[in-house]
Structure formats: C-alpha cells, structure tokens
Amino acid sequence: MNSLIRRAVDPRGAVVVLLAVILVAIVVLNPSFAEPGQLVRFIQRVAPIAIVAIGQYFVIVSGEFDLSMGALVTAQVVTSGYLIGQDPSKIAAVLTLMLILGVLVGVVNGLATTLLKVPSFIVTLGTMLIIHGAVMWWTGGAATGDPVDSFRQIGRGGIEDVPVLGQLPYGVLVLLVVIVAAIWLSRRPFGRTLVAIGDNAEAAAYAGTNVWRTKTLAFVISSLSATVAGVLLVGYAGVHPSVGQGYEFIAITAVVLGGVVLGGGRGTVFGALTGAFTLESLFTLLNFTAVPSTMRDAIQGVIIIAAVAYSGVVFAKRRSTTSTDDQNPGRAAADDENPTPGPTTTPTPTSARDSSPIHPSGDAVARD
C-alpha cells in the first residue's frame, strides 16, 4: 500500500491518476464516450498532439527547448497543400521533401545550440519566427491549397469494417508506430545518453559522450515528429497558415504534465504520452462543461506552473531523503529491514554499500 501511495504522488504516477479521473468524469457527462468507436476517434484526435509531445520529450530531457515545432507543423501542412495539389503522383516526392525540411530545421536548431552556444530558447524562437514569416509570405495569410484526397486520407481515413471499432484510423496506427519507435530509442544507448546529458552535460562529456551530436539528433527527432503531425493534420484540419499555431506550447505543457523535468535529466516517453492524453482529455471535459475555448491558453499556463512546482517539491524532498540516507547508511538499512521494530528487535548489521541509493544497474533511486 505504501508503495502504491508513493507511486501515486510521484509526478509520473499522479498524471495517470488525473487522466483516469478526467476520463471517468467525461463518461459520466457523456456515456457514449466510453464506446469503443468513440474512444478510437478520441485517440485519433490526440495523435498529432501526442506525437509532437514525444518529439518535444527528447529535446527537453536533454536540457533544451524546441519552440519551432508549431511553425514547422504549419509549414509542412502548407507545403503539402501547395505542392501536391490534385496530383497523386507527387505525394511520394513531396513527402520526401517534407522529411528533408524537417531534418534541416532540426540540424540548424541543434548545431546553433551546441556549437554556437546560443541558448535553445533563443535559437528555436528565431527559427519559429523565420518559418512563420516565410509561411505568411508564401500564403499571404490566407487559407489556400487543397491536397488530393488520397493524401488527406492519411489523417482522416482508416481501415474499414473492423469488428467492434467499425473503423481503425490510420492516425492511430501512425501514433502506435511512433510510440514503439520512441520507447525503443529511449531504451537504447542514445536515449540513456540523452538523459545523462540533461542531468549533467559536463560530466557526460568527460565520460566520452559526443554532446553536440546527441543533442542535435534530439532536435532532428523533434522536427521529424512535427512533420508527422503535420501530415496527419492535413487530413482534418485543412491547409491554413495558423493550423499549427500554439503546438509548441501544447507539447511543452503535455511533457511537463507527464513528469518530465524542465532542465533535463528526468522523464520518460510514457510520461510525455500520458501528459498529452491528459491535456486533451481535460480540454474535452471543459467542452462538455461549457467552459469557453478561449480559456485554453490560461489553463495551459496554470498547468505548466502547477506541474513544475509540484515536480520541484517532490524531487527536492526525494533528494533530501536520499542525502539523509547517505549520511546514516546503517540506520537507513536497519529501517528498511525493520520498519516498525519492537523493543527487543536487534537491527541486522548492514554495510553502507547495501543502503547506497545506487542500484546495481547504476541508476539512482531518484530516477526510479
């Protein structure tokens, strides 16, 4: 029971509890939401947000920010609308161009941050403004471009006649592929190195890590996730120069809500994913309760402040507890073996190594 309580109050566990509470509230207000078909359509709607949140996770866990995601989403949507048009033969070539554009933006952000030593907040803010200005110049600020339906089906279509579900949207399948790839990557040496860099870049460099290359790859992943989200958004959001507006802040909010620490060093892909679903579930609940949509930005601001403050308090308390155990290793070991010792209980002699906050795998307790 104590273990469950500790997990529930942990930032990564608290967001799961919050998501469950919000979903229950939505079902109470709208029972049809619990139907399999409705749930799948909800996941389809969350897919672009979850994908950009996963991309943002790789950047934030390394200790950086990517504010260019929303502008890049818009650029990719506009690019597909203008260049594909009604010619399906152009789909493959334009998709390749979009991927190249995503990689290029990620490389520029990464190299400017790591080699030129410009803070990522400034670099990606500048990239955001450059991309946004280019899109506005290209479109004149108007909604133009209409990609062929076969391309838009990636975001709006799906596999028909699926038992129980009726339709399995392609967006859900794309999200599943992104989740599996992200989890696999986070558990590879690259993902673990990225977390180490976010925790202490200088120590990682002394250990032989190529910091600039690893961080640049994180920015590339972030830009590619924005590209994938843009492809999905073409399906049901249309081609408009403001379609990706605010996505960078939505992604940051979702990542922070999922327990990923700003400044890097702590967090998981699952946390970022859960944060995205929690955020979109909250907005869905607010729609059912007739809260004005104009309040979304204010609510996001409150969530960011509250999540960062809560994470700071929890991790500070955990570090304090770990420090106390380091200073009294014998006492910590005895307390672990005899949480409620009677008057005749004799503590078992335990070495300081047994009570060390480092597991055999080398991970600190504070990261579990």
C-alpha positions, 0 to 999 in steps of 0.5 A: 500500500505504501508503495502504491501511495508513493507511486501515486504522488510521484509526478509520473504516477499522479498524471495517470491518476488525473487522466483516469479521473478526467476520463471517468468524469467525461463518461459520466457527462457523456456515456457514449464516450466510453464506446469503443468507436468513440474512444478510437476517434478520441485517440485519433484526435490526440495523435498529432498532439501526442506525437509532437509531445514525444518529439518535444520529450527528447529535446527537453530531457536533454536540457533544451527547448524546441519552440519551432515545432508549431511553425514547422507543423504549419509549414509542412501542412502548407507545403503539402497543400501547395505542392501536391495539389490534385496530383497523386503522383507527387505525394511520394516526392513531396513527402520526401521533401517534407522529411528533408525540411524537417531534418534541416530545421532540426540540424540548424536548431541543434548545431546553433545550440551546441556549437554556437552556444546560443541558448535553445530558447533563443535559437528555436524562437528565431527559427519559429519566427523565420518559418512563420514569416516565410509561411505568411509570405508564401500564403499571404495569410490566407487559407489556400491549397487543397491536397488530393484526397488520397493524401488527406486520407492519411489523417482522416481515413482508416481501415474499414469494417473492423469488428467492434471499432467499425473503423481503425484510423490510420492516425492511430496506427501512425501514433502506435508506430511512433510510440514503439519507435520512441520507447525503443530509442529511449531504451537504447544507448542514445536515449540513456545518453540523452538523459545523462546529458540533461542531468549533467552535460559536463560530466557526460562529456568527460565520460566520452559522450559526443554532446553536440551530436546527441543533442542535435539528433534530439532536435532532428527527432523533434522536427521529424515528429512535427512533420508527422503531425503535420501530415496527419493534420492535413487530413482534418484540419485543412491547409491554413497558415495558423493550423499549427499555431500554439503546438509548441506550447501544447507539447511543452505543457503535455511533457511537463504534465507527464513528469518530465523535468524542465532542465533535463535529466528526468522523464520518460516517453510514457510520461510525455504520452500520458501528459498529452492524453491528459491535456486533451482529455481535460480540454474535452471535459471543459467542452462538455462543461461549457467552459469557453475555448478561449480559456485554453491558453490560461489553463495551459499556463496554470498547468505548466506552473502547477506541474513544475512546482509540484515536480520541484517539491517532490524531487527536492524532498526525494533528494533530501531523503536520499542525502539523509540516507547517505549520511546514516547508511546503517540506520537507513538499512536497519529501517528498511529491514525493520520498519516498525521494530519492537523493543527487543528487535536487534537491527541486522548489521548492514554495510553502507554499500547495501543502503547506497541509493545506487542500484546495481544497474547504476541508476539512482533511486531518484530516477526510479 
